[in-house]
């Protein structure tokens, strides 16, 4: 797995039987977090966007009036994504809407950053996209929450953080996670077996096994602080100007 597509959608409601997609965005990147492609489109759902939805998601009927239909937008997204591995945050919701339009998406394996964060960044009070981004110092990449282009971009950043945390854990720690989190959802098995490669760790890392005083949460938090990709300057700063 060397190419990933972090994606997000906005919708006119919560049920794909009665609501439709209003925006799709995706960010294609390699395993090092380098951007190699972007996709962003508003979508005309074919009906007025309910007032309650408009109060939470900054997309209006005027904005989507001349946008592609859901079928056109999903087809374009499919062409952009190709065979890349999918990454999303609590993305079963998103995939349900997309697969209601194109059945070929049904059952596609996802790497869910919400589920992965619960394993690799334990002990947080909330694992919403906004809170994970703030927790990891990535909120500067999240300029417009509840717009798909912004949510997809920060999801990609969170994913690279999680990969980096896992790859800098000692092999024994990863083995423990495999043993204790075997049933974890969100593509956990694929993440460990096909994404995570390195087992090295900085020599200054605290020796949890030797000292026995550092909790699992504090140990993982140490790695997060040391190796967070959110603290590095990357090749891209966001989807600015793609609204």
C-alpha beads as a LAMMPS data file, in Angstrom:
LAMMPS data file: protein, C-alpha beads

243 atoms
242 bonds

1 atom types
1 bond types

-500.0 500.0 xlo xhi
-500.0 500.0 ylo yhi
-500.0 500.0 zlo zhi

Masses

1 110.0

Atoms # bond

1 1 1 0.000 0.000 0.000
2 1 1 1.812 3.063 -1.266
3 1 1 -0.982 5.353 -2.493
4 1 1 -3.884 6.483 -0.336
5 1 1 -6.989 8.586 -0.879
6 1 1 -8.377 10.409 2.136
7 1 1 -11.954 11.369 1.353
8 1 1 -14.965 13.027 2.911
9 1 1 -18.489 13.934 1.900
10 1 1 -21.170 16.336 3.071
11 1 1 -24.832 15.432 2.768
12 1 1 -28.318 16.898 2.986
13 1 1 -29.239 14.507 5.789
14 1 1 -28.276 11.357 7.640
15 1 1 -30.142 8.649 5.708
16 1 1 -29.039 7.775 2.148
17 1 1 -32.621 6.685 1.450
18 1 1 -33.975 10.201 1.916
19 1 1 -30.907 12.473 1.646
20 1 1 -28.147 13.004 -0.893
21 1 1 -24.514 14.041 -1.207
22 1 1 -23.830 17.795 -1.396
23 1 1 -20.015 17.701 -1.612
24 1 1 -17.216 15.183 -2.222
25 1 1 -13.534 15.865 -1.719
26 1 1 -10.442 13.697 -1.672
27 1 1 -6.733 14.081 -1.192
28 1 1 -4.343 11.571 -2.790
29 1 1 -0.996 11.087 -1.069
30 1 1 1.865 8.626 -0.774
31 1 1 2.866 6.785 2.398
32 1 1 5.225 9.630 3.331
33 1 1 2.407 12.159 3.350
34 1 1 3.360 13.832 0.066
35 1 1 0.447 15.174 -1.942
36 1 1 0.024 13.693 -5.419
37 1 1 -3.536 14.712 -6.287
38 1 1 -6.688 16.565 -5.247
39 1 1 -10.373 16.199 -6.019
40 1 1 -13.157 18.526 -4.905
41 1 1 -16.687 19.127 -6.146
42 1 1 -19.967 20.413 -4.843
43 1 1 -22.937 18.202 -5.681
44 1 1 -26.520 19.101 -6.509
45 1 1 -28.615 16.749 -4.346
46 1 1 -31.722 17.270 -6.473
47 1 1 -33.733 18.742 -3.632
48 1 1 -33.523 21.736 -1.265
49 1 1 -31.023 21.375 1.561
50 1 1 -32.950 21.391 4.865
51 1 1 -32.523 24.476 7.021
52 1 1 -31.268 22.394 9.958
53 1 1 -28.476 20.977 7.789
54 1 1 -27.556 24.401 6.414
55 1 1 -27.172 25.691 9.979
56 1 1 -24.397 23.131 10.625
57 1 1 -22.786 22.687 7.210
58 1 1 -21.939 25.857 5.253
59 1 1 -23.359 24.704 1.909
60 1 1 -26.408 26.460 0.442
61 1 1 -28.860 25.672 -2.344
62 1 1 -27.342 28.520 -4.361
63 1 1 -23.863 27.001 -4.087
64 1 1 -24.949 23.629 -5.499
65 1 1 -27.433 24.896 -8.107
66 1 1 -25.094 24.309 -11.055
67 1 1 -23.069 21.478 -9.530
68 1 1 -22.888 17.929 -10.934
69 1 1 -25.526 15.363 -10.004
70 1 1 -24.664 12.759 -7.353
71 1 1 -24.113 10.112 -10.042
72 1 1 -21.792 12.392 -12.020
73 1 1 -19.838 13.389 -8.924
74 1 1 -19.404 9.813 -7.692
75 1 1 -18.243 8.699 -11.151
76 1 1 -15.629 11.466 -11.180
77 1 1 -14.511 10.556 -7.679
78 1 1 -14.192 6.893 -8.684
79 1 1 -12.010 7.824 -11.655
80 1 1 -9.802 9.957 -9.406
81 1 1 -9.426 7.338 -6.655
82 1 1 -8.674 4.370 -8.884
83 1 1 -7.276 1.450 -6.909
84 1 1 -5.772 3.541 -4.107
85 1 1 -6.471 2.545 -0.516
86 1 1 -9.286 4.544 1.078
87 1 1 -8.795 6.537 4.274
88 1 1 -11.579 8.327 6.125
89 1 1 -12.722 9.433 9.548
90 1 1 -15.777 7.500 10.727
91 1 1 -16.096 6.759 7.036
92 1 1 -18.745 4.018 7.033
93 1 1 -21.260 6.874 6.918
94 1 1 -19.603 8.361 3.832
95 1 1 -19.278 5.026 2.066
96 1 1 -22.953 4.199 2.647
97 1 1 -23.958 7.298 0.688
98 1 1 -21.441 6.666 -2.080
99 1 1 -22.284 2.971 -2.433
100 1 1 -26.002 3.815 -2.614
101 1 1 -25.117 5.505 -5.925
102 1 1 -22.413 3.108 -7.137
103 1 1 -22.677 -0.433 -5.759
104 1 1 -19.046 -1.170 -6.643
105 1 1 -18.025 0.800 -3.538
106 1 1 -19.991 -1.499 -1.216
107 1 1 -17.755 -3.546 1.053
108 1 1 -14.586 -1.737 0.026
109 1 1 -11.990 -1.913 2.771
110 1 1 -11.390 1.341 4.600
111 1 1 -8.677 2.582 6.905
112 1 1 -10.706 4.528 9.435
113 1 1 -8.665 7.155 11.288
114 1 1 -11.227 7.350 14.092
115 1 1 -10.873 3.636 14.893
116 1 1 -7.108 3.695 14.427
117 1 1 -6.747 6.730 16.704
118 1 1 -8.674 4.961 19.460
119 1 1 -6.029 2.222 19.421
120 1 1 -2.893 4.291 18.860
121 1 1 -3.883 7.392 20.844
122 1 1 -5.793 5.912 23.777
123 1 1 -7.390 7.799 26.626
124 1 1 -8.799 10.781 24.747
125 1 1 -12.255 12.020 25.689
126 1 1 -13.372 12.441 22.102
127 1 1 -12.303 11.068 18.730
128 1 1 -14.265 13.364 16.461
129 1 1 -12.281 14.724 13.530
130 1 1 -12.143 18.195 15.052
131 1 1 -10.913 16.948 18.426
132 1 1 -8.292 14.544 17.044
133 1 1 -6.952 17.338 14.847
134 1 1 -6.683 19.676 17.846
135 1 1 -5.160 16.937 19.998
136 1 1 -2.388 16.390 17.453
137 1 1 -1.753 20.052 16.711
138 1 1 -3.232 19.729 13.222
139 1 1 -6.108 22.173 13.538
140 1 1 -4.169 24.717 11.466
141 1 1 -4.735 22.331 8.527
142 1 1 -8.490 22.292 9.232
143 1 1 -9.506 25.749 8.038
144 1 1 -13.166 24.977 7.264
145 1 1 -14.642 22.183 9.382
146 1 1 -17.713 20.572 7.824
147 1 1 -16.519 21.321 4.320
148 1 1 -15.432 18.102 2.637
149 1 1 -12.224 19.540 1.167
150 1 1 -11.043 20.673 4.606
151 1 1 -12.118 17.499 6.406
152 1 1 -10.449 15.266 3.816
153 1 1 -7.199 17.195 4.038
154 1 1 -6.888 17.007 7.817
155 1 1 -7.878 13.322 7.704
156 1 1 -4.831 12.692 5.506
157 1 1 -2.638 14.530 8.015
158 1 1 -4.049 12.504 10.910
159 1 1 -3.397 9.280 9.010
160 1 1 0.286 10.114 8.524
161 1 1 0.543 10.848 12.254
162 1 1 -0.918 7.433 13.065
163 1 1 1.404 5.660 10.625
164 1 1 4.381 7.460 12.123
165 1 1 3.363 6.602 15.679
166 1 1 3.003 2.918 14.795
167 1 1 6.214 2.720 12.772
168 1 1 8.280 4.141 15.625
169 1 1 6.995 1.689 18.201
170 1 1 9.223 -1.243 19.177
171 1 1 8.267 -4.584 17.662
172 1 1 7.179 -5.842 21.089
173 1 1 4.668 -3.009 21.440
174 1 1 3.214 -3.700 18.003
175 1 1 3.028 -7.398 18.828
176 1 1 1.071 -6.544 21.967
177 1 1 -1.304 -4.409 19.941
178 1 1 -1.794 -7.229 17.439
179 1 1 -2.611 -9.609 20.265
180 1 1 -4.928 -7.315 22.197
181 1 1 -6.600 -5.450 19.331
182 1 1 -7.163 -8.308 16.920
183 1 1 -10.879 -7.556 16.658
184 1 1 -10.499 -3.784 16.363
185 1 1 -12.371 -2.336 13.426
186 1 1 -11.463 0.385 11.009
187 1 1 -9.058 -1.694 8.941
188 1 1 -6.758 -2.313 11.905
189 1 1 -5.420 -5.625 10.548
190 1 1 -4.709 -4.107 7.131
191 1 1 -3.068 -1.113 8.774
192 1 1 -0.655 -3.293 10.758
193 1 1 0.086 -5.836 8.056
194 1 1 0.162 -3.741 4.882
195 1 1 0.838 -0.156 5.923
196 1 1 3.131 -0.176 8.935
197 1 1 6.681 -1.096 7.965
198 1 1 9.397 0.320 10.220
199 1 1 10.025 -0.994 13.704
200 1 1 12.830 1.385 14.679
201 1 1 12.661 3.821 17.549
202 1 1 14.825 6.712 18.656
203 1 1 17.425 5.650 21.206
204 1 1 16.178 8.317 23.608
205 1 1 12.768 6.683 23.840
206 1 1 11.707 5.819 27.370
207 1 1 12.103 2.105 28.064
208 1 1 8.634 1.223 29.213
209 1 1 9.425 -2.438 29.767
210 1 1 12.457 -1.662 31.903
211 1 1 10.978 1.113 34.005
212 1 1 7.484 -0.273 34.245
213 1 1 6.146 3.059 35.448
214 1 1 4.893 4.575 32.223
215 1 1 1.287 3.832 31.353
216 1 1 0.349 2.685 27.852
217 1 1 -1.348 6.028 27.253
218 1 1 1.709 8.055 28.270
219 1 1 4.023 5.803 26.271
220 1 1 2.049 6.255 23.057
221 1 1 1.678 9.962 23.780
222 1 1 5.466 10.242 23.961
223 1 1 5.804 8.790 20.471
224 1 1 3.092 11.109 19.217
225 1 1 4.921 14.175 20.493
226 1 1 8.254 13.002 19.119
227 1 1 7.156 11.951 15.678
228 1 1 3.971 13.870 14.927
229 1 1 3.906 14.712 11.225
230 1 1 1.681 17.600 12.148
231 1 1 4.740 19.441 13.425
232 1 1 6.635 19.110 10.129
233 1 1 6.411 21.437 7.212
234 1 1 4.947 19.513 4.288
235 1 1 4.610 20.074 0.588
236 1 1 1.022 21.273 0.898
237 1 1 -0.911 23.526 3.239
238 1 1 -4.498 22.730 2.362
239 1 1 -7.304 23.018 -0.156
240 1 1 -7.247 26.824 -0.037
241 1 1 -9.136 28.384 -2.903
242 1 1 -10.954 25.206 -3.968
243 1 1 -14.340 26.195 -2.560

Bonds

1 1 1 2
2 1 2 3
3 1 3 4
4 1 4 5
5 1 5 6
6 1 6 7
7 1 7 8
8 1 8 9
9 1 9 10
10 1 10 11
11 1 11 12
12 1 12 13
13 1 13 14
14 1 14 15
15 1 15 16
16 1 16 17
17 1 17 18
18 1 18 19
19 1 19 20
20 1 20 21
21 1 21 22
22 1 22 23
23 1 23 24
24 1 24 25
25 1 25 26
26 1 26 27
27 1 27 28
28 1 28 29
29 1 29 30
30 1 30 31
31 1 31 32
32 1 32 33
33 1 33 34
34 1 34 35
35 1 35 36
36 1 36 37
37 1 37 38
38 1 38 39
39 1 39 40
40 1 40 41
41 1 41 42
42 1 42 43
43 1 43 44
44 1 44 45
45 1 45 46
46 1 46 47
47 1 47 48
48 1 48 49
49 1 49 50
50 1 50 51
51 1 51 52
52 1 52 53
53 1 53 54
54 1 54 55
55 1 55 56
56 1 56 57
57 1 57 58
58 1 58 59
59 1 59 60
60 1 60 61
61 1 61 62
62 1 62 63
63 1 63 64
64 1 64 65
65 1 65 66
66 1 66 67
67 1 67 68
68 1 68 69
69 1 69 70
70 1 70 71
71 1 71 72
72 1 72 73
73 1 73 74
74 1 74 75
75 1 75 76
76 1 76 77
77 1 77 78
78 1 78 79
79 1 79 80
80 1 80 81
81 1 81 82
82 1 82 83
83 1 83 84
84 1 84 85
85 1 85 86
86 1 86 87
87 1 87 88
88 1 88 89
89 1 89 90
90 1 90 91
91 1 91 92
92 1 92 93
93 1 93 94
94 1 94 95
95 1 95 96
96 1 96 97
97 1 97 98
98 1 98 99
99 1 99 100
100 1 100 101
101 1 101 102
102 1 102 103
103 1 103 104
104 1 104 105
105 1 105 106
106 1 106 107
107 1 107 108
108 1 108 109
109 1 109 110
110 1 110 111
111 1 111 112
112 1 112 113
113 1 113 114
114 1 114 115
115 1 115 116
116 1 116 117
117 1 117 118
118 1 118 119
119 1 119 120
120 1 120 121
121 1 121 122
122 1 122 123
123 1 123 124
124 1 124 125
125 1 125 126
126 1 126 127
127 1 127 128
128 1 128 129
129 1 129 130
130 1 130 131
131 1 131 132
132 1 132 133
133 1 133 134
134 1 134 135
135 1 135 136
136 1 136 137
137 1 137 138
138 1 138 139
139 1 139 140
140 1 140 141
141 1 141 142
142 1 142 143
143 1 143 144
144 1 144 145
145 1 145 146
146 1 146 147
147 1 147 148
148 1 148 149
149 1 149 150
150 1 150 151
151 1 151 152
152 1 152 153
153 1 153 154
154 1 154 155
155 1 155 156
156 1 156 157
157 1 157 158
158 1 158 159
159 1 159 160
160 1 160 161
161 1 161 162
162 1 162 163
163 1 163 164
164 1 164 165
165 1 165 166
166 1 166 167
167 1 167 168
168 1 168 169
169 1 169 170
170 1 170 171
171 1 171 172
172 1 172 173
173 1 173 174
174 1 174 175
175 1 175 176
176 1 176 177
177 1 177 178
178 1 178 179
179 1 179 180
180 1 180 181
181 1 181 182
182 1 182 183
183 1 183 184
184 1 184 185
185 1 185 186
186 1 186 187
187 1 187 188
188 1 188 189
189 1 189 190
190 1 190 191
191 1 191 192
192 1 192 193
193 1 193 194
194 1 194 195
195 1 195 196
196 1 196 197
197 1 197 198
198 1 198 199
199 1 199 200
200 1 200 201
201 1 201 202
202 1 202 203
203 1 203 204
204 1 204 205
205 1 205 206
206 1 206 207
207 1 207 208
208 1 208 209
209 1 209 210
210 1 210 211
211 1 211 212
212 1 212 213
213 1 213 214
214 1 214 215
215 1 215 216
216 1 216 217
217 1 217 218
218 1 218 219
219 1 219 220
220 1 220 221
221 1 221 222
222 1 222 223
223 1 223 224
224 1 224 225
225 1 225 226
226 1 226 227
227 1 227 228
228 1 228 229
229 1 229 230
230 1 230 231
231 1 231 232
232 1 232 233
233 1 233 234
234 1 234 235
235 1 235 236
236 1 236 237
237 1 237 238
238 1 238 239
239 1 239 240
240 1 240 241
241 1 241 242
242 1 242 243
